[in-house]
Amino acid sequence: MTRRIGAGEAAVDLFRRAGVTTVFGLLGGSMLELYDALFSSGIAYVGARDERAAGHMADGYARVTGGPGVVLGAQAGPGVANLVTAVAEAHLAYSPVVAVAGAIPRGQAGRDTFQEIDQNALFAPICKRSIAVPAPDRLPELLAEAMRVAMTGRRGPVVLHVPRDVFAADAPAGAALLHDNTAGGAPSAKQTLRIVELLGTARRPVIVAGAGLKWSGGSAALASLAEALDIPVVASTGHHDVLPTAHPLLAGQAGPRGNEVASGLTRDADVILALGTRLGFNSTFHSNDYVGAQAAIAQVDIDAMALGRHFPVALGVVADARAAAEALLAAATERRLAPDGWASWTGSFRKRKAALDDERAAEARLAGDPLPPVRVLGEVREALPEDAIVTLDTGAMCLQAADRLRFGRTPGLVAPLDFGLVGFGYAAALGAKAAAPDRPVVSVMGDGGFGMTMIELTTAVRHGLPVVAVVLDNGAWGAEKAYQRDYFGGRYLGADLHNPPYPDVAELVGAKGYRAAGPGETGAALRRALDEPVPSVIQVKVDPDAMSSLRKDLFGKPGSGDG
């Protein structure tokens, strides 16, 4: 006979067997049995002040560890609804977050009972699966399925809804099987040969590397392939850490959120090898301004639906990005594919990259009062340790950051990606720090985004997560203010912010606070903060006029006032 234990204990047992060491959440009455089982489980619990933030923590944790990141939406109705933004963010970042969501008791369903909403339907469009547990005996099986679905193929969030009375019942112990089937396969020998043959025709090749290489641990394989063939590498947006920044073949990010050197490579290439990337909107704007119409594209992705979706491909291959890089290296070596045919192309890239590096170094010496944001980012870049993890928001300040900062290890960058979320970076940094306590973690945010989640400073202090927040303060919702300036005649409404003194807030809750305004002060403050055993906030006043309109396709003519 199968041994039975409390349903909360069964869930925690499954977490433990799956290798989960930390979970995030906010205490609620819908799953107190699970919390009681966690108490003596050896699994760490990080309690946030808001479910959205807890979800971002689980997301940051998943991106650093490879997943899954577990978040507990422990109160049916409003508590679970607060997870929507975090789940939507993970969905568009393909991050394997598993949300265990409390639900009302089964016998009260359909009666407009207290806190009743259709949670299953609410989450269905914004995750890989939204699963309702119908009975206690199914809880271990369906929790194991949730983790498997989150981690298999193109990763993504899964939400498991567990009624209150299910947690109050018993469930079978050790009944669910966990399958380690998260790795994808390699391309076939025929597909590999076709890609090598395509590269053999190239005079201007480039590798576009995406998140698939990070999820599969393929950075070393990518480096070996690029070095053997002497081909420049362009990172898809938000994945500048796919190789160390100092790698001589890494151009950085292409597209509107990248730099002109990398964008020039993808625009002018005659052969593009796209590894683990959808060539999605953030990287390309779906435009031949960033991916040249003349390029023959060989695209490798774990998801068949991504192949040729945004740009026509000469060859589409469903495969794991790391396995593909390894197979291509072996085949290219066997066939003695040599980089002689594109030596001038790569040589020209190296010169342009050196000029860009000089330009970025000059930015870090710019003067001004208040300081230009690029000067501040230059100081952050120089102060970052080699093994640092950086988390970002979306927004005017952070759009300039991802391609300007320095990453020495993969993963080293956690960004909102396609959801374009403001208010993500600080909570994600706490999750990243919980995942990698021995690595420095720095969150670079605008003043608006940090204001959304500054209460999580108390979470950082409570749980001993010494993250450093660098807040670039221009006193505005900068991206929108730039649009109002450029397209609506400077008629500002809702654009300006009244911020508290963030360093004082930090000190009040037991963290460290720093102010920076002059040249050199940000870098010095960051070095001091990284030596502190407690969380820190550095508030940096930056030039409010140093903002630009990114989406020039959305509005009328500049200055026309036409919406």
N, C-alpha and C positions, 0 to 999 in steps of 0.2 A: 504494500500500500504506500502511495506517495505521501511523504511527510508534509504536513501543512504548518505554515507559520503566518503571522500577521502580514497583511498585504503591504504595509509600509516596510516591514522587514524584508519581504520578498523583493521589493523594488530596490532597496539598498543593496541586497545581496547581488542583484543583477548588475548594479553600478560597479560594485567591487570586482566582480568577475570580468567586466568589460574594461577594467583598468582605469576607471574614473577615479581621480584622486581629489578633485575639488568640484563642488557644485555651488551655484549662485541662486539667490532668491530673495523673497520678502515674506516673512512669516505670516501665515493666514490660517484660518480655522478649518479649511477644507482638506488639509492633509497633515494634521498634527501627528498622526501615527507614523508617517514617513519621517517627520522631523525627530520624533522620539527614537526611531531606529538609527537615524544619522548620529545621534548624540554620542554613542559609544562605538561607532563604526570604524573610526580611523580616517574617514573621508572628511576633508576640510569643508567648512561651510562659510561662505561670504555673504552676509546679509546686507543688501542695499537699502536705500531709502525710497526707491521707486522701482517698480517692476521693469519699466523701460530700461533703466540703467542696469539692472541685473541682467537683462537680456543682452545688452551690449557687452557686459563683462564676460558672459558666456561666449559671445561671438569672438572677442579678443583672445580669450583662452583657446578657443578652437583653432584660430588662425596661427597661433604660436605652437600648439602641441600637435596639430593635425586633426584634432577632434576625437570624439564629440565634445561639445561644450554643453553642459546641462544647466538649465535654469528651471526653477520651481515657481510656477504661478500659483501660489498656495491659497489664494482666495478666489472662489468662483465669482463670475460676473465682473465686477470692476477691477479686481486685481489681475485677472486674466486678460481683460480688455486692454489694460495698460501695457501688455506685452506686444501689442499689434505692431507698433513702430519698430521694435527690436527684431521681430520675426520678419517683417517686410525688408528691413535692412539686410538681414542674413540671407534672405531669399535672393536678392539681387546681387549679393556678394558670393553666392554659392558656398556659404559657410555652414558646416554641419552642427547647427544648434539643435539640441533636443529639449523641447519645452514640455515639462510635465505640468499639466494645467488642471487645477481643481475644478470640479463641476458640482452642480446641485445633486442631491440624492435622486436616484432613479425613480422612486415612487412619487416625487414631486414634479417631474417633468411635464410640461404642457399645461400647467395650472397657473401661469403667471406668478410663480412663487418668488420668494425673496431672492434677488440677485440673479434671476433667470434671464439669460439671453441664449441665442443659438450660437454657442461658441464654435461648434464644428463648422458651421457655414461661414462664420466670421473669418476663420483662418484658412479655409480651403483654397482661396485664390492666391494666397501669399506664402505658401510653403509647399514642399514636395508632397506631404501627406498630412491630413488632419484626421486623426483616428480617435473614435470614441470607444472606451472600454465597456463592453456590455455586461460583464460579470467578473467576480473576483478571480475565478479560475483562468480567465483570459489575460489578466494583468501581466504576468511575467512574459508570456508569449508576445503580447503586443508591444511591451516596452522593448524587448529584444528586437522586434521588427522595426520599431521606430529608430533605434540606433543603427540598424543595418541599412535602412533606406537612406538615412541622413549621410551615411559614410560611403555609399556605393555609387559608382558612376560619377556623373557630375554632382558634387555634394550639395547639400542644402538643408534647410531646417525642416523638422517634423514636429508636430504638436500632438501630444497624447492627452486626451481629456479623460480624467478619472473621477467618477462620481464620488461624493463624500461617503456614501455607505459602502462603496467598494473598499476604500481604505480602512473602514471599520471592521471589515470581514477578514477571514483567513484566505490564503492563496497557497498553491502548491510550491514547495521549496525546490529550487534547482531544476525546475522542469523545462525551462526555456533554453534552447541551444543558441549560442552566440557563434556566428560564422565570420571568420576573418577573410572576407572576400572583397576587400575594398580596393585592391590593386587591379588596374586594367591590364589588358594584354598588349603585346608588341605588334607592330605592323607585320604583315606577311613578308616573306622574302621577295615576292614579286613587287609588292608595294614599295618596299625599301629600295629595291633596285631602280624602280621608276623615279623615285625622288632623287636618287644619286645621279641618274642619267639627266634629269632636268637641271640639277646643279651644274652638271658638266657642260651645259650649253650657256651658262651664265657669264656675263661680263660685269654685271652690277648686282651681285646677290646680297641679301640681308636676311638675318634670322629675326623674326618677331616672336618674343618669348612672353608667355602669359602665366596666369595663376596655376595652370595645370602642372607646370614644372615645380612650383612651390609646394603644391599639395602632395606631389609624388616624390618630393625630396630629390628633384632632378637638377639642381643647380650645378653640381660637380660634373654631371654628364653634359650639360649645356656648355660649360666652360671648355671641356675637353673637345667637344665637337667644333666649337667656334675657333679654338686655338689650332686644331689640326688642319682646318680648312681656311683659316685666316679670314673669317667672315664677320663683319660688324653685327652686333646684336642690339636690337631696339626692344625696350621693355614696354609692355602694354601698360596703360594708365593704372596707377596704384600698385604696380609691381616692379618699381625701380630697384627693389632689393633682390631681384631674381639672380643677379650676380653682384659681387662686391662693387661698389661705386668705383673703386680704383682699378678695376679690370680694364686693360687697355683697349679691349674690343667692345666695351659697353658704351653705347651712345646716350643712354638715358631714355626718357619717355618721348614718344612721338605724339603728334596730334595737338589739339588746342591747349592741352594741359601739360605739354612737354616743351621741348626746345627745337630750334630750327635745324640743328645738325641731325637729330634723329628723324624729324619730319622730312628733311630732305632725302634721307636714305630710303624711306618707304615710298616717297613720292617719285623718286627717280629710278628705283630698282627695276631690273628686268626679270628677276626671279626672287620671290619672297617665300621663305620657309617659315610658316606660321606654326609654332609648337605650343599647344596648350592654351590657345587664345581664340576667342570668337571674332576677333577684329571688330569689336563692338563699338558702340556710339562714343563712349568716353575717349577712346583712343583714336577714332577715325572720323567722327561726325558723319559716318557713312558717306564720305565724300572722297572723290578722286583728288581733291586738294591734298590729301594725306596718304592715300594709297593709289599710286598711279594706275591709270587704266591699261597701260601697256604691260604691267607686271603679270607674269605667269606665277600663280600662287599654288603651292603645295601646302595644304592645311591639315594638321593632325590635331584631333581633339577627342576626348573621351565620350563626347555627346554627338551622335550622328546628326542631330538637328542643327548643330552649329556650322556644319560644313557647307560652305558656299552660300550661307544665308544672307550675308551682307555684301559680299563681293564674289564674282564668279571665280571658280577654282579650276586649275588644270588637273588637279588630283586632290581628292578628299579621302582621308584615312581615319577610321575610328580606332583609336589606340591611346594608350597611356603615354604622356609626353616624355617622361624619363626613359621608358622602354624604347620609344621611338628614337630619341637622341642616341642611346647606346647602340641600337641596331644600325642607325645611319653612320655612326663613327666606324663601326666594324666593316660595313660594306664599302664606305668611302676609302678606308685604309686598304682593304683587299683589292679594290679596283684602282688603287693608286691615283685617286682623284687629287689633283694638285691645284693650288690657288694661283698658278701663274696667269691664268686667263683674266683674273680680276685684281692683280697686284696693284695696278694704278688706282683702281676704285678704292681699295682699302687704304692705300697710301694717302689718297686725297682725304679720306675720312679722318685719318690720324691727324692731319694738319688742321682740319676744321675743328676736331675735338680739342686739340691743344689750344686753339684760339678761344673756344668756348670756355675752357678751364681758366684761361687768363681773364676773360670777361667776368666770370663768376668771382674770381679773386679780387678784381677791381671793385665789384659791387660791395664786397665786404669792407671796403675802405671808404665808401661814400659818406659824405658828411650831410648834415641837415638837422634842423630843430623844428619839429620832431624828426626822428630818424626815418629814412626810407625803410620800408619793410624788408627789402632785399639785403640791406646792410645788417639788419637784425638776424635774418636767416643765415647770412654768411657767418656771423659770430656763433650762432647755434651749430652750424656745420663744423666749424673748427673745434668747438668744445666737445662735440659728441664722442664718446668712447667708441672704439672699434666694434664692440659687441652690443651697442645700444639697440633698443627697440624704440621706434618712434610711432606714435599714433597721431592721426590727423582728423580734422573735420573737413567738410566742404565749406566754401565761402571764399571771400575775396582774398583773405590773408593766406589761407591754406592752399589755395589753388597755385600759389607761387612757391609753395614749400616742397612738394613731393619730388620735383626734379632738381631741387637745389640742395637738399640735405645729403648726408653721407651715411651709407649703410655698409657694414663690414661683414655681416653674417646674414644668412637667410634662414628663417624669416626675420626681417628687420623693420618692415613697414606694414602698418595696419591702417587702412584708409576706408572711408565709407563706400567707395566705388559707385556703382550705378544708381543707388538710391539717392545720392547727393545729399546726405543727411547732415544737418548742423546739430551739434549737441551729442555726437557720438564719441569723440576722441578721448575725453577724460575717463569715462566709464570703461571704454575698451582698454585703456591703459591699465586700469586696475586688474582687469581680467588677464592681460598680458603679463603683468607682474606676478600674479598668482601662478601663472603657468611657468614663468622663468624667473624665480626669485633671485637667482645669481646674476641676472643681466640688468643693466641700467635701463629704465623705461622713462621716456620723455614724451609728454603730450604737448603738441604745438596746436594752439587753438586761437580763434578770434575771441574778442571780448563778449560778443553775443552768445556764441556757442558755450563758452565756459560758464556764463551766467545761467544757462539752462540747467546745468548739472553740478553747480559748485557745492550743493549740499552733500554730494558724494565724497567731499573732503572728509566728512565725519566717518564714512565707510573706510577710507584709506587709513585714517588714524586708528580706528577701532580694530582693524584687522592687520595692522602693521605692514602696509603696502607703500613703501617709500617712492612713490611716483613723483616726478617733477613736471609741473604744468607750466609751460611758457605761454603766457597770454599776450597776444599782440593786440593792443588796445588802440583802435582808431575811433572809438566812440560812436560806431554806426554799424548798421547792417550794410556792410560795404558793397557787396555785389549789387544789391537792389538800389543803393544810393547812386552807384555808378550809372545804372540804367536811367534813373530819374534825372541825373545830370545830363547824360548824353542824348536821351531820347524824349524827355518830357520837360525840357526848358528849365531844369533846376528847381522844379516845384516839389520840394521834399515834404513828404508826409509819412510818418512812421519810421523814418530812416535813422534818426539819431537816438542814441542810448544814454541813459543816466546810470553809470556803473557805480557799485560800491567800491571801496578800496579793497581789492581782492587780497593783497598781502595781509591786511588787518583781519579780514575774515579768516584767513588761514591761521593766523596766530591765535585767534579766539578759540579755535577748535583743536588746538594742539599741534598744528603743522607749522612750518617755517614760511615766512613771507619776505619777498625781496621786491624792490622797485628798481627799474632800469630806465634811463632816459638818454644818457649820453653815450658817445662812442666807447666801445669796449666794456660797457657795464653789463650787457646781457651775457656775454661770454664768461665774464668773471663770476657773475651770479650763478650761472649754470654750473660752473665747475665747483663752486662752494656747495650748491644744493645737492649735487651728485654725491658729495661726501657725507651728507647728513643721513642719519638712520631713520628719519621721519619724512613724511610727504612735504613737498615744498611747492610754492606758487611764486612765479616771477612775472610781475606785471610790467610790460614794456610799452611805453607811449610811442606810437608810430604815426607817420604822416597821414592824416585823414584824406589828403588829396591823391595819394598814391594808390588809386584803385582804377580798374579798367573794366569795360564791358566785355564779357566773354562771349555771350550768345548774340552775335550781331545779326543773326538770322531771324530773331524773334519780333523785332519792332520795325517801325517805319524809318525814314531817313533820319540820321543823327540831327538833333536840334530842331526837328520839325514839330515835336509835340504830338505826332500822330501815334496812337496806340495800336 
